[in-house]
Amino acid sequence: MKKLLFLVLALFLVPIVSAQLEISDKIIKNTIVPDESASYTIYIKNTGNSPDVFGIAVSDVNWREKIENNFLNIGSGETVNTDVELTPNNGLKGGRYSINLRIYSRNNPDNFEDFPVDVDLISYGDLISVIIETNPNGIDPRRENLVRINLKNRYNVEIKNVEIKLSSPLFEETKTFDIAPAELKSEDFNIVLDEDTEKGEYDLNVLITHNGNILVDKKEKINVGFYKEINNDESLEEGFLLKTKRVVKENSGNIDSKEVYKERFDSFESIFTSVYPEPNLIYKEEGSVYYQWDITLTPGEVYKIEIITNYRTPLSILLVLVIVLWLVYITFGNRVTIKKKVLTVRSGKELYMKIMIVIKNEGRGKVNSMSILDYLPDGAESPSQYSSVKPYKHQKTSRGIALMWKLSDLVGGEERVISYRVKVKPKTSAVVMPRAIVKYKRGRKFSTSRSSRNTVRT
């Protein structure tokens, strides 16, 4: 009875201790391969009544830790975070690991809490699965062959600088590539064998490595099979503005053969080209037009293509059009040109300009109802002197001062000159002379011509 009483008293007298902190985490990365580190942000809240200094320790000998801040000063009720990285030791097997982080008070050894974090460690051999794809009919030693390696990243882990090596008694090929998390990817190898390679079964080894670590080491058999032999014959006949090309393909092998024939034309040439038979596909690429025939030849079959480029008919039509247009021009053409010439004399900071406007009827017929419009350059004063033909109107516009003249009819080949003098105070190193414009009536239609733009350097 005395022993029982003593035990009850002892239980009441022992102080009940609970950790005075709250722990939570944010996972940055917890799926890794052996040469990577898992990363977390650890949040620590001091729920005690006084400030304290807390540390973090990892007791798992299979992992190495890297802690941003080993000791954290946390006030009462405050929350502080730090980053923690966990790196597996060499030789640790793949699998899911739960690692305890002990967060403890440096001032009170009874104030601590163990916080578990999970890490998925993926061994290199589990990262990638591979399917090897070759022609089921066998590899043809007389042409380029495709060997396709289909890869699947089985985990949400990015792998960079992956090297894949194909090796067999017949060839060796190597490539380097990156593979994204959970990516399905295909790598194509174009294989060319010696033409004398014998038909048969050969070993093909696929070795995939990353930083010297083996991800895949797989061996399969490949077949060197029957080959097809296609004889190609092309001939070209050229005459005056006429070109004929004939293509003949013959299957001299012993199996069906799928062939593709392409012919390239520039855009102009394709307009005047006809073909027989019609191509399976016509497409444009980098300014050229391509005709493509997809051909399946059985053993002994012959396939013929005829391509004719004929410029004779369109040229004949073009010549007729040129003659008609020339006759129309001779009969009805009445083109008027206008030129603006500037003579300049400098006096101090001022320029004295003589501006001449030359109007000429370049056609053979007469034009009438002519009006001429010219603008003074920026910084110009009103003209001080005109030739015999003065403008009938001065007008200020948003483009400057406009001068307007009206002229009577101009017969074919006739030329007239309008001139005036003006003083200009340049505002810049160059004076831009606006274009002169002539509007005239040709038959029942009004037309307009403009002079070229001049610039006078000051």
C-alpha positions in Angstrom: 0.0 0.0 0.0 2.8 2.4 0.8 4.5 1.6 -2.5 1.3 2.4 -4.5 0.9 5.7 -2.6 4.6 6.6 -3.3 4.1 5.9 -7.1 1.0 8.2 -7.3 2.8 11.0 -5.5 5.8 10.6 -7.9 3.6 10.9 -10.9 2.0 14.1 -9.7 5.3 15.6 -8.8 7.0 15.0 -12.2 6.6 18.1 -14.4 4.8 17.7 -17.7 7.0 19.2 -20.5 5.7 19.9 -24.0 7.6 21.6 -26.9 7.0 25.3 -27.1 7.3 25.7 -30.8 5.3 24.9 -34.0 7.0 23.5 -37.2 5.8 23.5 -40.8 7.5 23.3 -44.2 7.3 24.2 -47.9 8.6 21.7 -50.3 10.9 23.2 -53.0 12.1 19.9 -54.4 11.8 16.4 -52.9 12.1 14.1 -56.0 15.8 13.8 -56.8 18.4 11.6 -58.4 21.5 10.5 -56.4 23.6 13.5 -57.4 21.0 16.1 -56.5 19.7 17.6 -53.2 16.2 17.8 -51.8 15.2 21.4 -50.8 12.7 22.7 -48.2 11.8 25.9 -46.5 11.3 25.2 -42.7 9.0 27.6 -40.7 9.6 27.7 -36.9 7.2 29.5 -34.6 8.2 30.2 -31.0 5.1 29.6 -28.9 6.9 30.1 -25.6 6.6 33.2 -23.4 10.2 34.4 -24.0 12.7 34.8 -26.9 14.8 31.8 -27.6 17.6 30.5 -29.9 16.7 27.4 -31.9 18.9 25.1 -33.9 18.3 22.3 -36.5 20.0 18.9 -36.6 19.7 15.8 -38.8 20.6 12.5 -37.2 20.2 10.3 -40.3 23.8 9.3 -41.3 22.7 8.5 -44.9 22.0 12.2 -45.6 24.2 15.3 -45.5 22.5 18.5 -44.6 23.1 22.1 -45.6 21.2 24.7 -43.5 20.9 28.3 -44.4 20.9 29.5 -40.8 22.1 27.0 -38.2 20.8 29.0 -35.3 17.7 31.2 -35.3 16.9 33.9 -32.8 13.1 33.9 -32.5 11.0 36.2 -30.3 8.0 35.0 -28.4 5.1 34.4 -30.9 7.4 35.1 -33.9 7.8 32.8 -36.9 11.2 32.5 -38.7 12.1 30.4 -41.8 15.3 28.9 -43.1 16.2 26.8 -46.1 17.4 23.2 -45.7 19.0 21.0 -48.3 19.4 17.2 -47.9 21.9 15.3 -50.1 22.1 11.5 -50.1 25.4 9.8 -49.4 27.0 7.8 -52.3 25.6 4.3 -52.7 22.2 5.0 -51.1 19.5 2.9 -52.8 16.5 4.5 -54.5 13.2 4.7 -52.6 11.1 6.9 -50.4 12.8 8.2 -47.3 11.4 10.0 -44.2 14.1 12.1 -42.5 13.7 13.6 -39.1 14.8 17.2 -38.5 15.2 18.0 -34.8 14.4 21.6 -34.0 15.6 22.3 -30.5 16.1 25.2 -28.0 19.7 25.9 -27.2 18.6 27.3 -23.8 16.2 24.6 -22.8 17.2 21.0 -23.8 13.6 19.8 -23.0 12.2 22.2 -25.6 12.5 20.4 -29.0 10.4 18.7 -31.7 11.2 16.1 -34.4 9.8 17.1 -37.8 9.8 14.5 -40.6 10.4 15.4 -44.3 9.9 13.0 -47.2 12.3 12.5 -50.1 11.8 10.3 -53.2 15.2 9.2 -54.3 15.1 7.8 -57.9 17.9 5.5 -58.8 19.5 6.2 -62.3 18.4 2.8 -63.6 14.7 3.6 -62.9 14.6 7.1 -64.5 14.1 6.3 -68.2 12.4 3.5 -70.2 13.4 2.9 -73.8 11.7 1.3 -76.8 13.9 0.7 -79.9 12.1 1.1 -83.3 13.5 -0.1 -86.6 12.1 -1.0 -90.0 10.3 -4.4 -89.4 11.3 -5.4 -93.0 14.9 -5.1 -92.0 17.6 -2.5 -92.7 18.5 -1.9 -96.4 22.3 -1.6 -96.8 21.9 0.4 -100.0 20.1 3.4 -98.6 19.8 5.6 -95.4 17.9 3.8 -92.7 16.0 5.2 -89.7 16.6 3.8 -86.2 14.3 5.5 -83.7 14.8 5.5 -79.9 11.6 6.2 -78.0 12.4 7.5 -74.5 10.1 8.1 -71.5 11.1 10.0 -68.4 9.2 8.1 -65.7 9.5 10.8 -63.1 9.0 14.5 -62.6 12.8 15.2 -62.8 14.6 17.2 -65.5 17.7 15.5 -66.9 20.3 17.5 -68.9 23.2 16.4 -71.0 22.0 12.9 -71.5 24.3 10.9 -73.9 22.9 8.1 -76.0 25.2 5.7 -77.8 24.1 3.1 -80.4 26.7 0.5 -81.1 26.7 -2.7 -83.2 29.2 -4.5 -85.4 27.8 -2.4 -88.3 27.9 1.2 -87.0 28.3 3.5 -84.0 26.3 6.7 -83.4 26.2 9.2 -80.5 23.9 12.0 -79.5 23.5 14.4 -76.5 20.1 15.8 -75.5 18.0 17.0 -72.6 14.8 15.4 -71.4 12.1 17.3 -69.5 10.2 16.0 -66.5 7.8 13.2 -67.5 8.6 13.8 -71.2 8.0 11.4 -74.0 10.8 11.9 -76.5 12.1 10.3 -79.7 15.7 10.5 -81.0 16.2 9.5 -84.7 19.4 8.1 -86.1 19.9 7.9 -89.8 22.1 4.9 -90.4 24.0 4.1 -93.6 25.6 0.7 -93.9 28.2 -0.7 -96.3 26.4 -1.8 -99.4 28.1 -5.2 -99.1 26.6 -5.9 -95.7 25.2 -9.4 -95.7 21.6 -10.1 -94.8 21.2 -11.4 -91.3 20.7 -10.6 -87.6 23.0 -8.3 -85.7 23.3 -7.1 -82.1 22.4 -3.5 -81.3 23.3 -2.0 -78.0 21.7 1.1 -76.6 23.7 2.8 -73.8 22.3 5.9 -72.2 24.4 7.8 -69.5 24.2 11.0 -67.5 27.4 12.4 -65.9 29.0 8.9 -66.2 26.0 7.2 -64.5 24.2 4.5 -66.6 20.5 5.1 -67.1 19.9 2.4 -69.8 22.0 -0.4 -71.1 19.8 -2.4 -73.5 20.6 -4.9 -76.2 18.3 -5.9 -79.1 18.6 -7.6 -82.5 18.3 -5.8 -85.8 17.8 -7.4 -89.2 19.6 -6.6 -92.4 16.9 -7.6 -95.0 16.2 -7.6 -98.6 16.9 -4.5 -100.6 15.1 -2.9 -103.4 16.8 -1.5 -106.5 15.4 1.5 -108.3 16.7 2.5 -111.7 16.3 6.3 -112.5 16.5 7.7 -116.0 16.0 11.4 -116.7 16.2 13.2 -120.0 15.8 16.8 -121.0 14.8 18.3 -124.4 15.1 22.0 -124.9 13.9 24.1 -127.9 12.9 27.7 -128.5 11.0 28.7 -125.4 10.0 25.1 -124.8 11.5 22.6 -122.3 10.5 18.9 -121.8 11.8 16.8 -119.0 11.0 13.0 -118.8 11.6 11.0 -115.6 11.5 7.2 -115.6 11.7 5.1 -112.4 11.9 1.3 -112.6 11.9 -1.1 -109.7 14.5 -3.8 -110.4 14.3 -5.2 -106.9 12.2 -7.9 -105.5 10.0 -6.0 -103.0 7.6 -3.1 -103.2 9.3 0.3 -103.0 7.9 3.6 -101.9 9.6 6.5 -103.7 9.3 10.3 -103.5 10.2 12.5 -106.5 10.3 16.3 -106.2 10.7 18.9 -108.9 11.4 22.6 -108.0 10.3 25.6 -110.0 10.4 29.3 -109.4 7.0 31.0 -109.1 7.1 32.4 -112.6 8.2 29.1 -114.2 5.5 27.1 -112.5 2.8 29.2 -114.2 3.9 27.9 -117.6 4.5 24.3 -116.6 2.2 21.3 -117.1 2.9 17.8 -115.8 1.7 14.3 -116.4 0.6 12.6 -114.2 -0.6 15.2 -111.7 1.6 15.3 -108.6 0.3 14.2 -105.2 1.4 17.4 -103.5 2.2 21.0 -104.6 3.7 23.3 -102.0 5.7 26.5 -101.6 8.9 26.8 -99.6 11.4 29.8 -99.5 10.0 31.4 -102.6 10.0 28.2 -104.7 7.2 25.9 -105.8 7.6 22.1 -105.4 5.8 19.3 -107.1 5.9 16.0 -105.3 5.0 12.6 -106.5 4.5 9.7 -104.0 5.1 6.5 -105.9 4.7 2.9 -104.9 6.5 0.6 -107.3 5.9 -3.2 -107.3 8.8 -5.4 -108.6 9.3 -4.8 -112.3 7.0 -1.8 -112.4 7.9 1.4 -114.4 6.7 4.9 -113.6 7.0 7.8 -116.0 6.7 11.5 -115.3 6.6 14.2 -118.1 7.2 17.9 -117.3 6.7 20.5 -120.0 7.5 24.2 -119.6 6.1 26.2 -122.5 6.7 29.9 -122.9 5.7 30.1 -126.6 1.9 30.6 -126.2 2.1 33.2 -123.4 4.9 35.1 -125.2 2.7 35.3 -128.4 -0.1 36.7 -126.3 2.3 39.2 -124.6 3.6 40.4 -128.0 0.0 41.0 -129.2 -0.8 43.0 -126.0 2.4 45.1 -126.4 1.5 46.0 -129.9 -2.0 46.9 -129.0 -0.8 49.0 -126.0 1.7 50.7 -128.2 -0.9 51.6 -130.8 -3.2 52.9 -128.1 -0.3 55.0 -126.7 0.5 56.4 -130.1 -3.1 57.3 -130.7 -4.2 58.5 -127.3 -1.2 59.0 -125.1 -0.7 62.6 -123.9 1.6 62.4 -120.9 2.7 65.7 -119.3 5.8 66.0 -117.2 6.9 68.6 -114.7 10.4 69.4 -113.5 11.5 71.8 -110.9 15.0 73.4 -111.1 16.6 75.6 -108.5 19.5 78.0 -108.9 20.9 79.4 -105.7 23.1 82.3 -104.7 24.2 82.8 -101.1 24.5 86.2 -99.4 25.4 86.1 -95.8 22.8 84.0 -94.0 20.3 84.4 -96.8 19.8 82.4 -100.0 18.6 84.0 -103.3 16.9 81.4 -105.4 15.7 81.3 -108.9 13.1 78.6 -109.3 12.2 77.3 -112.7 9.2 75.0 -113.4 9.4 73.2 -116.7 6.1 71.7 -118.1 6.3 69.5 -121.2 3.7 67.5 -123.2 5.5 64.2 -123.9 2.7 62.8 -126.0 1.5 63.6 -129.5 -2.0 64.8 -128.7 -3.0 68.1 -127.2 -3.8 68.6 -123.5 -5.7 71.4 -122.0 -7.2 72.9 -118.8 -3.8 72.9 -117.1 -3.2 74.2 -113.6 0.1 74.4 -111.8 0.6 74.4 -108.0 3.9 75.1 -106.2 4.7 75.7 -102.5 7.4 78.0 -101.2 10.1 76.4 -99.0 10.2 76.9 -95.3 11.7 80.3 -94.4 10.9 81.9 -97.8 9.5 85.4 -98.4 7.0 86.2 -101.0 8.5 86.0 -104.5 10.1 89.3 -105.7 10.1 88.7 -109.4 8.2 86.5 -111.9 8.7 85.5 -115.5 6.1 86.5 -118.1 3.6 84.2 -116.5 2.5 85.3 -113.1 0.5 83.2 -110.7 -3.2 84.0 -110.5 -3.4 83.3 -106.8 -1.3 83.3 -103.6 -2.7 81.4 -100.7 -1.4 80.5 -97.2 -1.9 76.8 -96.4 -0.8 74.4 -93.7 2.0 73.4 -96.0 3.2 77.0 -96.6 2.5 79.6 -99.2 1.0 78.1 -102.4 1.4 79.7 -105.8 -1.1 78.8 -108.6 -1.0 79.3 -112.3 -3.3 78.4 -115.2 -1.9 77.6 -118.7 -3.6 77.3 -122.0 -3.3 74.2 -124.2 -0.1 72.4 -124.9 0.3 70.6 -128.2 2.4 67.4 -128.5 6.0 68.0 -127.7 5.5 71.6 -126.5 7.4 72.8 -123.4 6.8 75.9 -121.3 8.8 77.4 -118.4 7.5 79.3 -115.4 10.1 81.0 -113.1 10.2 83.3 -110.1 12.8 84.6 -107.7 12.6 84.3 -103.9 14.7 85.1 -100.8 15.0 82.3 -98.2 16.3 82.5 -94.6 17.3 78.9 -93.9 16.4 77.5 -90.5 18.4 74.4 -90.9 21.5 73.1 -92.8 19.2 72.0 -95.7 16.2 73.6 -97.5 13.7 71.1 -98.7 12.0 72.3 -101.9 8.4 71.0 -102.1 7.2 69.2 -105.2 5.5 71.2 -108.0 2.2 69.7 -109.3 0.5 70.0 -112.7 -3.1 68.9 -113.3 -4.3 68.6 -116.8 -7.2 67.2 -118.9 -6.5 64.3 -121.2 -9.5 63.5 -123.3 -12.3 63.4 -120.7 -10.2 62.5 -117.8 -8.0 64.7 -115.5 -4.5 63.5 -114.7 -1.8 64.7 -112.4 2.0 64.8 -112.5 4.5 65.8 -109.8 8.1 66.9 -109.9 10.9 65.2 -107.9 11.8 66.5 -104.5 14.9 68.8 -104.3 17.1 69.6 -101.3 19.4 72.6 -101.2 22.4 72.4 -98.8 23.1 75.8 -97.1 
